[in-house]
Amino acid sequence: MVGFTRVDGRSFCDLRQFSVELNPLKSGPSCRITVGGSSSDGGSVDDCTAVMAVIYFSPDNKNRNAVGAYHRPTFEVYIRPKTGPVKGYIRAIECSLLKTLQDLVDSSALGKVLVSARIQVLVEGSGLLSACLNALITCALVSGLKLREVPHAVQFGVLRCNDSTGFIIDPTSDELREHCLAGITMLCSPQTGV
């Protein structure tokens, strides 16, 4: 069994509290997701992650000479950190989000259009990839894009052997640093359960 107690009082299979705000921006379909920030007993926990996503549609005027790509949509995903330049791990998250968006959207009825997703990191804590994935999927639903399925992203922490064998769901930054070997983000499908 796990040899430590969680700071926020959750069991090892509970997610952190989160809130979703639909269409906070007037410029397009958008959503804001905040994960963590307070414990269930009213105490405050510093580890919070907040992102805001918006999707823009525009005619795709780029010259696409690739065979078979003339009538298909073009997708792009950009993430902007709260401060400073865009770092390498942000570019890796952008690539993961772009591939996920391309796989989830049923593009048969879209035609030649540019679908541009912009994600602003408001507060960076643990689970940034899962928060960005959930914000992107929610924003795609709000924008009216037809999705093949609606998955949910969850971060898992793989525990060290000296604590115990197993994992915890949605670990905080301190739990990842002190008790976990690695953090793994999974996109859980409602159809397959994995």
KEVOKOL-235598 format. One line per 2 residues: number of its first residue (from 1); for each residue y, x, z of N, C-alpha, C. Coordinates in steps of 0.05 Angstrom, whole numbers, plus 5000, padded with zeros to 4 digits. Example, Ala and Ser with C-alpha at 12.3 -4.5 7.8 and 13.67 -1.06 7.14 Angstrom:
2
1 = 4886,5264,5156,4910,5246,5156,4934,5264,5156 | 4955,5257,5142,4979,5273,5143,5001,5258,5157
end
This chain:
194
1 = 4976,5017,5000,5000,5000,5000,5025,5018,5000 | 5047,5007,4993,5072,5022,4991,5082,5029,5018
3 = 5090,5055,5022,5097,5065,5048,5126,5065,5055 | 5142,5048,5044,5171,5047,5051,5180,5018,5047
5 = 5203,5012,5060,5215,4985,5057,5239,4987,5039 | 5244,4967,5024,5267,4967,5005,5293,4962,5020
7 = 5314,4975,5012,5340,4973,5025,5351,4944,5025 | 5347,4930,5003,5358,4903,5001,5340,4881,5010
9 = 5317,4888,5022,5299,4868,5034,5281,4854,5015 | 5280,4862,4990,5263,4849,4970,5234,4858,4973
11 = 5215,4842,4964,5188,4852,4962,5186,4870,4938 | 5164,4883,4934,5161,4903,4913,5158,4890,4885
13 = 5154,4864,4884,5151,4850,4859,5174,4831,4853 | 5196,4834,4868,5220,4817,4864,5241,4831,4847
15 = 5254,4816,4830,5277,4826,4815,5302,4825,4832 | 5322,4842,4825,5347,4840,4839,5362,4815,4830
17 = 5381,4805,4846,5396,4782,4838,5413,4789,4813 | 5416,4769,4795,5432,4774,4772,5447,4749,4765
19 = 5469,4753,4750,5485,4730,4741,5490,4734,4712 | 5492,4711,4698,5497,4711,4669,5521,4692,4664
21 = 5541,4703,4650,5564,4687,4642,5564,4685,4612 | 5563,4661,4601,5563,4657,4572,5591,4654,4561
23 = 5596,4667,4539,5621,4666,4524,5646,4673,4541 | 5646,4695,4555,5670,4703,4570,5693,4712,4552
25 = 5686,4721,4527,5706,4730,4508,5710,4707,4487 | 5734,4705,4477,5741,4685,4458,5738,4695,4429
27 = 5732,4721,4426,5731,4733,4399,5705,4729,4384 | 5684,4719,4398,5659,4715,4385,5638,4708,4406
29 = 5613,4702,4397,5592,4696,4416,5587,4720,4434 | 5589,4715,4460,5587,4737,4480,5573,4729,4505
31 = 5565,4748,4521,5554,4743,4547,5559,4767,4565 | 5560,4762,4591,5564,4783,4611,5540,4780,4630
33 = 5526,4802,4635,5504,4803,4654,5510,4823,4676 | 5507,4814,4701,5510,4831,4724,5484,4831,4739
35 = 5473,4854,4745,5448,4857,4759,5453,4872,4785 | 5444,4861,4807,5447,4874,4833,5475,4870,4845
37 = 5482,4887,4864,5509,4886,4876,5509,4874,4903 | 5491,4856,4910,5490,4845,4937,5462,4839,4944
39 = 5456,4840,4970,5429,4834,4979,5427,4804,4986 | 5402,4795,4989,5398,4766,4995,5407,4758,5023
41 = 5409,4778,5042,5418,4771,5069,5448,4774,5072 | 5463,4777,5050,5492,4778,5052,5503,4806,5055
43 = 5487,4826,5060,5497,4854,5061,5503,4864,5033 | 5518,4885,5032,5525,4895,5005,5508,4919,4998
45 = 5500,4920,4974,5485,4943,4963,5501,4954,4940 | 5505,4980,4939,5523,4992,4920,5512,4992,4891
47 = 5486,4992,4888,5474,4995,4861,5478,4969,4845 | 5495,4970,4826,5501,4947,4809,5503,4956,4780
49 = 5494,4939,4762,5496,4945,4733,5508,4920,4720 | 5530,4924,4705,5542,4901,4691,5549,4910,4663
51 = 5541,4892,4644,5547,4897,4615,5558,4872,4603 | 5574,4875,4582,5584,4852,4567,5577,4857,4537
53 = 5566,4837,4524,5557,4840,4496,5572,4819,4479 | 5578,4826,4455,5590,4808,4435,5578,4814,4408
55 = 5574,4793,4392,5563,4796,4365,5583,4786,4345 | 5588,4803,4325,5606,4796,4303,5590,4793,4277
57 = 5598,4775,4260,5586,4771,4234,5608,4776,4213 | 5601,4791,4192,5619,4795,4170,5603,4799,4144
59 = 5616,4794,4121,5602,4800,4096,5595,4830,4094 | 5571,4836,4085,5563,4864,4083,5573,4875,4056
61 = 5595,4890,4057,5606,4901,4032,5597,4929,4027 | 5579,4940,4044,5569,4967,4039,5551,4967,4015
63 = 5552,4989,4001,5535,4992,3977,5507,4998,3986 | 5489,4980,3984,5461,4983,3991,5444,4986,3966
65 = 5437,5010,3959,5421,5014,3935,5391,5015,3940 | 5383,5012,3965,5355,5013,3972,5340,4989,3959
67 = 5317,4995,3948,5301,4975,3935,5292,4954,3955 | 5297,4928,3949,5289,4907,3967,5308,4901,3989
69 = 5330,4916,3992,5348,4911,4014,5373,4896,4005 | 5374,4887,3980,5399,4875,3970,5405,4848,3984
71 = 5386,4832,3989,5391,4805,4001,5385,4804,4030 | 5380,4826,4043,5374,4826,4072,5399,4833,4088
73 = 5399,4824,4113,5422,4830,4131,5421,4859,4140 | 5445,4869,4148,5447,4896,4160,5454,4893,4189
75 = 5440,4907,4206,5446,4905,4235,5457,4931,4245 | 5475,4929,4264,5486,4953,4278,5491,4946,4307
77 = 5487,4966,4324,5491,4963,4353,5507,4987,4363 | 5528,4981,4377,5545,5002,4389,5547,4997,4419
79 = 5545,5018,4435,5548,5016,4464,5571,5034,4472 | 5589,5024,4488,5612,5040,4498,5609,5042,4528
81 = 5610,5067,4538,5609,5071,4567,5635,5062,4580 | 5634,5060,4606,5659,5052,4621,5681,5072,4617
83 = 5674,5098,4620,5694,5119,4616,5680,5142,4602 | 5696,5159,4589,5686,5183,4577,5674,5179,4550
85 = 5664,5201,4538,5652,5199,4512,5624,5187,4513 | 5614,5180,4489,5587,5169,4487,5568,5193,4488
87 = 5549,5192,4507,5530,5214,4511,5504,5208,4497 | 5486,5228,4497,5461,5227,4483,5443,5204,4492
89 = 5442,5199,4518,5424,5177,4528,5435,5150,4519 | 5461,5147,4515,5472,5122,4505,5464,5118,4475
91 = 5464,5140,4460,5455,5138,4432,5426,5130,4430 | 5410,5140,4449,5381,5133,4450,5378,5103,4456
93 = 5394,5093,4474,5393,5064,4481,5402,5048,4457 | 5423,5057,4442,5432,5043,4418,5409,5041,4398
95 = 5394,5063,4394,5371,5062,4375,5350,5043,4383 | 5344,5042,4409,5324,5023,4419,5333,4994,4416
97 = 5358,4989,4421,5369,4962,4418,5369,4953,4389 | 5377,4972,4371,5377,4965,4342,5350,4958,4332
99 = 5330,4974,4340,5302,4968,4331,5292,4942,4343 | 5299,4936,4368,5291,4911,4380,5304,4887,4366
101 = 5330,4890,4360,5345,4868,4346,5333,4863,4319 | 5326,4884,4304,5315,4881,4277,5287,4868,4279
103 = 5272,4874,4299,5245,4862,4302,5246,4833,4312 | 5265,4826,4328,5266,4799,4340,5279,4778,4321
105 = 5299,4786,4306,5314,4766,4290,5298,4759,4265 | 5295,4733,4260,5283,4723,4236,5304,4723,4214
107 = 5304,4743,4197,5326,4747,4179,5322,4734,4152 | 5302,4716,4150,5295,4704,4124,5318,4686,4114
109 = 5333,4674,4132,5354,4655,4123,5382,4667,4126 | 5385,4692,4133,5411,4703,4138,5425,4712,4112
111 = 5411,4723,4093,5423,4733,4069,5437,4760,4074 | 5456,4767,4057,5469,4793,4059,5493,4791,4077
113 = 5489,4797,4102,5510,4796,4122,5508,4819,4141 | 5530,4828,4153,5530,4849,4173,5531,4836,4200
115 = 5510,4841,4216,5509,4832,4244,5514,4856,4262 | 5538,4855,4275,5547,4878,4291,5547,4870,4320
117 = 5531,4884,4336,5530,4878,4365,5545,4901,4379 | 5564,4893,4397,5579,4912,4412,5574,4907,4442
119 = 5567,4928,4456,5561,4925,4485,5579,4944,4500 | 5593,4933,4520,5611,4949,4537,5598,4951,4564
121 = 5594,4976,4574,5583,4980,4601,5606,4977,4620 | 5605,4958,4638,5626,4953,4657,5621,4969,4683
123 = 5596,4968,4692,5588,4983,4716,5560,4994,4710 | 5557,5020,4713,5531,5033,4706,5515,5039,4731
125 = 5492,5027,4734,5474,5032,4756,5446,5035,4744 | 5426,5030,4761,5398,5032,4750,5392,5008,4733
127 = 5374,5011,4715,5366,4989,4697,5386,4984,4675 | 5400,5004,4665,5420,5000,4644,5407,4991,4619
129 = 5384,5002,4611,5370,4994,4587,5362,4965,4588 | 5350,4957,4611,5341,4929,4613,5365,4910,4613
131 = 5387,4917,4626,5411,4900,4625,5422,4898,4597 | 5423,4920,4582,5432,4919,4555,5414,4902,4537
133 = 5388,4905,4540,5369,4889,4524,5372,4859,4530 | 5374,4852,4556,5377,4824,4563,5404,4813,4553
135 = 5425,4829,4554,5451,4820,4544,5450,4816,4514 | 5437,4834,4500,5436,4832,4471,5420,4807,4463
137 = 5397,4802,4476,5380,4779,4469,5395,4753,4476 | 5408,4752,4499,5423,4728,4506,5446,4723,4487
139 = 5460,4744,4479,5482,4742,4460,5472,4733,4433 | 5449,4742,4424,5438,4734,4399,5431,4704,4399
141 = 5421,4695,4422,5415,4666,4424,5441,4649,4424 | 5461,4659,4438,5487,4644,4439,5500,4643,4411
143 = 5496,4664,4395,5508,4666,4368,5494,4648,4348 | 5470,4638,4355,5455,4621,4337,5435,4635,4319
145 = 5431,4661,4324,5410,4675,4308,5383,4664,4315 | 5366,4661,4295,5339,4651,4299,5321,4675,4307
147 = 5310,4673,4331,5293,4695,4341,5263,4687,4339 | 5247,4707,4334,5218,4702,4332,5206,4695,4360
149 = 5217,4707,4381,5210,4701,4408,5233,4709,4426 | 5233,4701,4451,5255,4707,4470,5243,4722,4493
151 = 5242,4749,4491,5230,4765,4513,5251,4770,4535 | 5241,4782,4557,5259,4790,4579,5252,4819,4586
153 = 5273,4835,4589,5269,4864,4596,5269,4868,4626 | 5250,4884,4635,5247,4890,4664,5242,4920,4667
155 = 5254,4932,4688,5249,4960,4693,5229,4962,4716 | 5210,4981,4713,5190,4986,4733,5194,5015,4743
157 = 5189,5020,4768,5189,5047,4779,5160,5055,4786 | 5150,5077,4774,5123,5087,4780,5125,5104,4805
159 = 5111,5096,4826,5113,5109,4852,5099,5136,4852 | 5109,5154,4869,5096,5181,4873,5071,5177,4889
161 = 5053,5196,4887,5027,5195,4901,5030,5196,4931 | 5050,5211,4941,5052,5214,4970,5062,5188,4983
163 = 5076,5170,4968,5083,5144,4979,5059,5125,4976 | 5049,5122,4952,5025,5107,4947,5022,5106,4917
165 = 5001,5094,4908,4997,5090,4879,5006,5062,4873 | 5019,5059,4850,5029,5033,4842,5057,5034,4831
167 = 5070,5012,4832,5097,5010,4820,5113,4990,4835 | 5139,4991,4831,5158,4971,4842,5174,4960,4818
169 = 5182,4935,4820,5197,4922,4799,5226,4924,4805 | 5242,4931,4785,5271,4932,4786,5281,4949,4809
171 = 5274,4975,4808,5283,4993,4830,5313,4999,4828 | 5325,5005,4851,5353,5014,4852,5353,5044,4845
173 = 5377,5055,4842,5380,5084,4836,5368,5101,4859 | 5373,5093,4884,5362,5108,4906,5332,5107,4907
175 = 5320,5084,4901,5291,5082,4901,5279,5098,4878 | 5292,5099,4855,5282,5116,4833,5283,5145,4841
177 = 5305,5153,4853,5308,5182,4860,5289,5190,4883 | 5285,5174,4903,5270,5182,4927,5240,5176,4926
179 = 5232,5154,4913,5205,5145,4915,5190,5143,4888 | 5204,5147,4866,5190,5142,4840,5189,5168,4823
181 = 5167,5170,4808,5165,5191,4789,5182,5186,4764 | 5182,5161,4755,5196,5153,4731,5203,5124,4731
183 = 5222,5117,4715,5229,5089,4711,5222,5081,4682 | 5208,5059,4679,5199,5050,4653,5210,5022,4649
185 = 5222,5018,4625,5233,4991,4618,5214,4979,4598 | 5205,4954,4604,5187,4939,4587,5200,4914,4578
187 = 5195,4906,4553,5204,4881,4542,5180,4862,4544 | 5182,4843,4562,5160,4825,4568,5161,4800,4549
189 = 5141,4796,4534,5140,4774,4515,5128,4749,4528 | 5141,4726,4524,5130,4701,4536,5104,4692,4523
191 = 5100,4701,4498,5076,4692,4483,5051,4707,4492 | 5054,4734,4496,5031,4750,4502,5029,4757,4532
193 = 5052,4755,4546,5052,4762,4574,5057,4792,4579 | 5058,4807,4558,5063,4836,4561,5087,4844,4544
end
